[in-house]
């Protein structure tokens, strides 16, 4: 058969949402490349997706429903039919509801790598009918989202294409080299046009020619840098009082907290030279347009929400809005809103809500009622959620009925009682919105589903029908949901139809214009249209800095890499786990590059190879995010060292991990 080039869209958890050209021959994918359907993609994609056929055709791909025949965690299963799988699940759920109530059933999911249909549609209807516990999906972006929602109503941010208009760009807590690669060409164009680029990050991921100033902040102290800059501006009468009077409220609590931190105090806490903090304050005050790319790395600690709010306050305090290339970029997801009741008409649930970061503790200790059934989909908690050892111990419970709906035999799937095979994005229909670019995209399958794999909306409808439920949610087709999803979209330039999306494949938003200008063509989506500089999400002590006092001397971070931004593709993209530390820290412990080391604290220990690099600041150790258990020498990864304490909006505190490193 002749080769075909078929269009598709990457749905991975990344701001770029690349359009793709997929080469197919004889019904099999032979190559995946970037296309220009989404202009942001510019015809290139990351190596993660270019090699995604390794997952599609993996020997570990789940191709049939299966039931466990060995001990939990042994990954011993035998094939069963879909009818048998659905009957087993529903029979067990009914018995658990009878014995313990519906709240003893816990759905566990995280939708970063999904389209619109993949989460909060038929699955929501299914678990609502069961009366199951609800899940707070807070493992990522909860603190920053709460801060941005409370301050700006999640107003759309500066588009990547507008970065070359800026004269100053601050990249704060983000690494576009790993997790936002299509921002990099725009940064290069901005630099070539004369922009100054500053980096605030404990790691330096840029070459010397790509940046002008680096503040190697101690993780968890970003708040203090922002507050000291605000204090300096306030004391020197640099604030844009006219803008604040017109557009902002609740400025005083922020200024009051900022008054505690001069540059010297900030330097002592953050271990960043005072002169560099002062230079950043001057640059931001003097250069226009100025913008801040706010990442998610800064939120992963108890001060994360407070830090995000203080950083997002900077452009308001200095009136850095109203021009192309001025303002901030965080997540642009809210530019495309969904009227969710148009998709599935289900009332808001009133059952108990469980924070996903507490999964290990809940599985081991919750008794009111105990969790007796766990349904995992769209995520791999054994590799991604804090307190890994507690989660594994909970998954080993013989009285815990566990269903895992997944593409591949993940670390979590090994503990399932029933396994259900899921399609990849290349085998399904979907609508994908972006949290980076301003475009809606439609994707159609480029190959038939492998084996008996099915999409989410079809599987939860099957389960609903097996329960005997008559609601339309469990009898509608994927086409029905696609049509309703298009109709439910609320975005600049809408309304949209599924026919329009299918024909054009990518439809740009219109603000008017394909990119927004903050306080030009888009304004805060708060109730009063004002910026609330002290949002209620910050609690009773807004902008209060909480030091992390722990007897372990090193701070552990778990950043994305060019190979991994989540646990997806961890089955082959992280064959050997490693820890990275600064040469000074290594020398103090008589450690050398390439040695096997033990990274440990009171929660666990990770045995892996050491990389000694000066790209990471002293006092910090990095172990990559999303690694699978098989990649380390002892089956533990960075999440085994992460506490399940909670930050703003219940967010995860991965970077509150404190560790020691020793030779193994």
CORLINSUL-V858359 format. One record per residue. N is the residue number from 1. PSI is psi in whole degrees, -180 to 180 (* if undefined). Layout:
n=N psi=PSI
n=N psi=PSI
This chain:
n=1 psi=144
n=2 psi=147
n=3 psi=142
n=4 psi=147
n=5 psi=111
n=6 psi=141
n=7 psi=148
n=8 psi=-176
n=9 psi=134
n=10 psi=131
n=11 psi=9
n=12 psi=162
n=13 psi=83
n=14 psi=145
n=15 psi=-17
n=16 psi=-34
n=17 psi=62
n=18 psi=141
n=19 psi=148
n=20 psi=153
n=21 psi=120
n=22 psi=124
n=23 psi=126
n=24 psi=134
n=25 psi=132
n=26 psi=36
n=27 psi=6
n=28 psi=145
n=29 psi=128
n=30 psi=-17
n=31 psi=150
n=32 psi=124
n=33 psi=166
n=34 psi=155
n=35 psi=177
n=36 psi=11
n=37 psi=-46
n=38 psi=111
n=39 psi=-29
n=40 psi=-31
n=41 psi=-34
n=42 psi=29
n=43 psi=4
n=44 psi=154
n=45 psi=170
n=46 psi=161
n=47 psi=-24
n=48 psi=-48
n=49 psi=-32
n=50 psi=-29
n=51 psi=20
n=52 psi=-16
n=53 psi=-22
n=54 psi=-28
n=55 psi=-45
n=56 psi=-43
n=57 psi=26
n=58 psi=145
n=59 psi=-17
n=60 psi=7
n=61 psi=135
n=62 psi=120
n=63 psi=-16
n=64 psi=152
n=65 psi=146
n=66 psi=156
n=67 psi=151
n=68 psi=137
n=69 psi=-8
n=70 psi=-166
n=71 psi=157
n=72 psi=132
n=73 psi=-9
n=74 psi=-13
n=75 psi=38
n=76 psi=116
n=77 psi=161
n=78 psi=149
n=79 psi=143
n=80 psi=174
n=81 psi=165
n=82 psi=-41
n=83 psi=-42
n=84 psi=-41
n=85 psi=-48
n=86 psi=-41
n=87 psi=-41
n=88 psi=-44
n=89 psi=-49
n=90 psi=-38
n=91 psi=-44
n=92 psi=-41
n=93 psi=-42
n=94 psi=-39
n=95 psi=-40
n=96 psi=-42
n=97 psi=-41
n=98 psi=-42
n=99 psi=-35
n=100 psi=-13
n=101 psi=159
n=102 psi=-28
n=103 psi=-10
n=104 psi=-5
n=105 psi=128
n=106 psi=114
n=107 psi=141
n=108 psi=119
n=109 psi=163
n=110 psi=124
n=111 psi=30
n=112 psi=-32
n=113 psi=37
n=114 psi=161
n=115 psi=-166
n=116 psi=-37
n=117 psi=-18
n=118 psi=-9
n=119 psi=146
n=120 psi=32
n=121 psi=-106
n=122 psi=-34
n=123 psi=-42
n=124 psi=-43
n=125 psi=-40
n=126 psi=-50
n=127 psi=-28
n=128 psi=-46
n=129 psi=-33
n=130 psi=-21
n=131 psi=29
n=132 psi=163
n=133 psi=151
n=134 psi=154
n=135 psi=130
n=136 psi=110
n=137 psi=83
n=138 psi=13
n=139 psi=-23
n=140 psi=143
n=141 psi=1
n=142 psi=-50
n=143 psi=-46
n=144 psi=-39
n=145 psi=-42
n=146 psi=-42
n=147 psi=-47
n=148 psi=-38
n=149 psi=-45
n=150 psi=-31
n=151 psi=-48
n=152 psi=1
n=153 psi=26
n=154 psi=47
n=155 psi=138
n=156 psi=142
n=157 psi=179
n=158 psi=130
n=159 psi=148
n=160 psi=-36
n=161 psi=-18
n=162 psi=1
n=163 psi=-34
n=164 psi=-13
n=165 psi=-17
n=166 psi=147
n=167 psi=-19
n=168 psi=131
n=169 psi=123
n=170 psi=122
n=171 psi=107
n=172 psi=108
n=173 psi=30
n=174 psi=153
n=175 psi=85
n=176 psi=-17
n=177 psi=-26
n=178 psi=-40
n=179 psi=17
n=180 psi=55
n=181 psi=-22
n=182 psi=-1
n=183 psi=-28
n=184 psi=-43
n=185 psi=-35
n=186 psi=-33
n=187 psi=-40
n=188 psi=-41
n=189 psi=-38
n=190 psi=-44
n=191 psi=-42
n=192 psi=-28
n=193 psi=2
n=194 psi=7
n=195 psi=147
n=196 psi=132
n=197 psi=125
n=198 psi=143
n=199 psi=129
n=200 psi=106
n=201 psi=142
n=202 psi=-18
n=203 psi=150
n=204 psi=110
n=205 psi=13
n=206 psi=150
n=207 psi=164
n=208 psi=-32
n=209 psi=-9
n=210 psi=-8
n=211 psi=166
n=212 psi=-26
n=213 psi=134
n=214 psi=125
n=215 psi=101
n=216 psi=75
n=217 psi=144
n=218 psi=125
n=219 psi=136
n=220 psi=-3
n=221 psi=11
n=222 psi=-35
n=223 psi=-43
n=224 psi=-39
n=225 psi=-48
n=226 psi=-43
n=227 psi=-39
n=228 psi=-36
n=229 psi=-43
n=230 psi=-43
n=231 psi=-46
n=232 psi=-47
n=233 psi=-43
n=234 psi=-46
n=235 psi=-30
n=236 psi=16
n=237 psi=42
n=238 psi=-9
n=239 psi=148
n=240 psi=84
n=241 psi=-34
n=242 psi=-46
n=243 psi=-45
n=244 psi=-42
n=245 psi=-33
n=246 psi=-34
n=247 psi=-4
n=248 psi=154
n=249 psi=163
n=250 psi=50
n=251 psi=-33
n=252 psi=-44
n=253 psi=-36
n=254 psi=-47
n=255 psi=-34
n=256 psi=-45
n=257 psi=-39
n=258 psi=-28
n=259 psi=-18
n=260 psi=-14
n=261 psi=98
n=262 psi=177
n=263 psi=-34
n=264 psi=-46
n=265 psi=-43
n=266 psi=-40
n=267 psi=-40
n=268 psi=-36
n=269 psi=-42
n=270 psi=-16
n=271 psi=32
n=272 psi=133
n=273 psi=136
n=274 psi=-36
n=275 psi=-31
n=276 psi=-37
n=277 psi=-43
n=278 psi=-39
n=279 psi=-40
n=280 psi=-40
n=281 psi=-42
n=282 psi=-45
n=283 psi=-45
n=284 psi=-37
n=285 psi=-32
n=286 psi=-28
n=287 psi=136
n=288 psi=142
n=289 psi=154
n=290 psi=141
n=291 psi=159
n=292 psi=124
n=293 psi=105
n=294 psi=122
n=295 psi=-175
n=296 psi=-7
n=297 psi=-33
n=298 psi=-13
n=299 psi=-10
n=300 psi=48
n=301 psi=174
n=302 psi=-23
n=303 psi=7
n=304 psi=-47
n=305 psi=-39
n=306 psi=-41
n=307 psi=-45
n=308 psi=-43
n=309 psi=-43
n=310 psi=-39
n=311 psi=-43
n=312 psi=-20
n=313 psi=-21
n=314 psi=-50
n=315 psi=-29
n=316 psi=-45
n=317 psi=-31
n=318 psi=5
n=319 psi=39
n=320 psi=39
n=321 psi=180
n=322 psi=1
n=323 psi=153
n=324 psi=129
n=325 psi=9
n=326 psi=137
n=327 psi=-133
n=328 psi=161
n=329 psi=127
n=330 psi=-113
n=331 psi=135
n=332 psi=17
n=333 psi=-33
n=334 psi=-9
n=335 psi=-27
n=336 psi=99
n=337 psi=160
n=338 psi=130
n=339 psi=87
n=340 psi=-28
n=341 psi=-17
n=342 psi=-22
n=343 psi=-55
n=344 psi=120
n=345 psi=86
n=346 psi=132
n=347 psi=161
n=348 psi=135
n=349 psi=154
n=350 psi=16
n=351 psi=172
n=352 psi=150
n=353 psi=133
n=354 psi=128
n=355 psi=127
n=356 psi=-26
n=357 psi=-14
n=358 psi=18
n=359 psi=-48
n=360 psi=-48
n=361 psi=-39
n=362 psi=-45
n=363 psi=-32
n=364 psi=-28
n=365 psi=-22
n=366 psi=132
n=367 psi=5
n=368 psi=70
n=369 psi=169
n=370 psi=152
n=371 psi=116
n=372 psi=-13
n=373 psi=137
n=374 psi=126
n=375 psi=107
n=376 psi=128
n=377 psi=154
n=378 psi=17
n=379 psi=172
n=380 psi=74
n=381 psi=-27
n=382 psi=-19
n=383 psi=-15
n=384 psi=-12
n=385 psi=144
n=386 psi=158
n=387 psi=56
n=388 psi=-43
n=389 psi=-35
n=390 psi=-39
n=391 psi=-46
n=392 psi=-41
n=393 psi=-39
n=394 psi=-41
n=395 psi=-22
n=396 psi=-11
n=397 psi=126
n=398 psi=-23
n=399 psi=4
n=400 psi=113
n=401 psi=116
n=402 psi=126
n=403 psi=132
n=404 psi=123
n=405 psi=108
n=406 psi=162
n=407 psi=-30
n=408 psi=161
n=409 psi=87
n=410 psi=176
n=411 psi=-36
n=412 psi=-41
n=413 psi=-29
n=414 psi=-22
n=415 psi=5
n=416 psi=153
n=417 psi=-37
n=418 psi=131
n=419 psi=134
n=420 psi=132
n=421 psi=130
n=422 psi=149
n=423 psi=159
n=424 psi=174
n=425 psi=-19
n=426 psi=-2
n=427 psi=20
n=428 psi=165
n=429 psi=141
n=430 psi=167
n=431 psi=128
n=432 psi=122
n=433 psi=166
n=434 psi=151
n=435 psi=15
n=436 psi=-69
n=437 psi=171
n=438 psi=74
n=439 psi=143
n=440 psi=139
n=441 psi=145
n=442 psi=138
n=443 psi=138
n=444 psi=156
n=445 psi=140
n=446 psi=-17
n=447 psi=164
n=448 psi=154
n=449 psi=137
n=450 psi=135
n=451 psi=-132
n=452 psi=24
n=453 psi=149
n=454 psi=157
n=455 psi=163
n=456 psi=-47
n=457 psi=-31
n=458 psi=-40
n=459 psi=-45
n=460 psi=-30
n=461 psi=-41
n=462 psi=-44
n=463 psi=-41
n=464 psi=-41
n=465 psi=-36
n=466 psi=-33
n=467 psi=-12
n=468 psi=16
n=469 psi=143
n=470 psi=-6
n=471 psi=149
n=472 psi=-30
n=473 psi=-30
n=474 psi=6
n=475 psi=-9
n=476 psi=158
n=477 psi=171
n=478 psi=-40
n=479 psi=-39
n=480 psi=-45
n=481 psi=-37
n=482 psi=-43
n=483 psi=-44
n=484 psi=-35
n=485 psi=-46
n=486 psi=-41
n=487 psi=-26
n=488 psi=-11
n=489 psi=131
n=490 psi=105
n=491 psi=154
n=492 psi=130
n=493 psi=-9
n=494 psi=-178
n=495 psi=164
n=496 psi=154
n=497 psi=157
n=498 psi=-32
n=499 psi=-42
n=500 psi=-44
n=501 psi=-41
n=502 psi=-37
n=503 psi=-46
n=504 psi=-20
n=505 psi=-42
n=506 psi=125
n=507 psi=118
n=508 psi=151
n=509 psi=166
n=510 psi=115
n=511 psi=-22
n=512 psi=159
n=513 psi=155
n=514 psi=-12
n=515 psi=143
n=516 psi=154
n=517 psi=116
n=518 psi=128
n=519 psi=25
n=520 psi=-65
n=521 psi=-7
n=522 psi=146
n=523 psi=168
n=524 psi=138
n=525 psi=29
n=526 psi=167
n=527 psi=-39
n=528 psi=2
n=529 psi=8
n=530 psi=159
n=531 psi=122
n=532 psi=103
n=533 psi=-7
n=534 psi=77
n=535 psi=153
n=536 psi=-22
n=537 psi=-20
n=538 psi=-6
n=539 psi=-163
n=540 psi=-17
n=541 psi=70
n=542 psi=138
n=543 psi=17
n=544 psi=130
n=545 psi=130
n=546 psi=110
n=547 psi=149
n=548 psi=105
n=549 psi=118
n=550 psi=144
n=551 psi=-9
n=552 psi=136
n=553 psi=-17
n=554 psi=145
n=555 psi=129
n=556 psi=129
n=557 psi=158
n=558 psi=76
n=559 psi=164
n=560 psi=158
n=561 psi=177
n=562 psi=-15
n=563 psi=-26
n=564 psi=125
n=565 psi=-6
n=566 psi=-167
n=567 psi=-8
n=568 psi=132
n=569 psi=8
n=570 psi=-16
n=571 psi=-23
n=572 psi=-16
n=573 psi=-7
n=574 psi=71
n=575 psi=-30
n=576 psi=122
n=577 psi=151
n=578 psi=156
n=579 psi=143
n=580 psi=133
n=581 psi=163
n=582 psi=147
n=583 psi=-37
n=584 psi=-42
n=585 psi=-38
n=586 psi=-44
n=587 psi=-38
n=588 psi=-20
n=589 psi=10
n=590 psi=45
n=591 psi=151
n=592 psi=157
n=593 psi=132
n=594 psi=-10
n=595 psi=154
n=596 psi=131
n=597 psi=166
n=598 psi=111
n=599 psi=121
n=600 psi=156
n=601 psi=-165
n=602 psi=-15
n=603 psi=-29
n=604 psi=-169
n=605 psi=148
n=606 psi=126
n=607 psi=118
n=608 psi=177
n=609 psi=150
n=610 psi=135
n=611 psi=128
n=612 psi=117
n=613 psi=143
n=614 psi=4
n=615 psi=-13
n=616 psi=140
n=617 psi=157
n=618 psi=150
n=619 psi=1
n=620 psi=140
n=621 psi=140
n=622 psi=132
n=623 psi=128
n=624 psi=148
n=625 psi=143
n=626 psi=3
n=627 psi=147
n=628 psi=159
n=629 psi=-34
n=630 psi=-15
n=631 psi=-18
n=632 psi=165
n=633 psi=-18
n=634 psi=14
n=635 psi=16
n=636 psi=150
n=637 psi=-171
n=638 psi=-33
n=639 psi=-18
n=640 psi=-19
n=641 psi=-2
n=642 psi=129
n=643 psi=156
n=644 psi=30
n=645 psi=158
n=646 psi=144
n=647 psi=-157
n=648 psi=135
n=649 psi=25
n=650 psi=19
n=651 psi=157
n=652 psi=150
n=653 psi=52
n=654 psi=-42
n=655 psi=5
n=656 psi=3
n=657 psi=132
n=658 psi=134
n=659 psi=170
n=660 psi=154
n=661 psi=132
n=662 psi=159
n=663 psi=145
n=664 psi=*
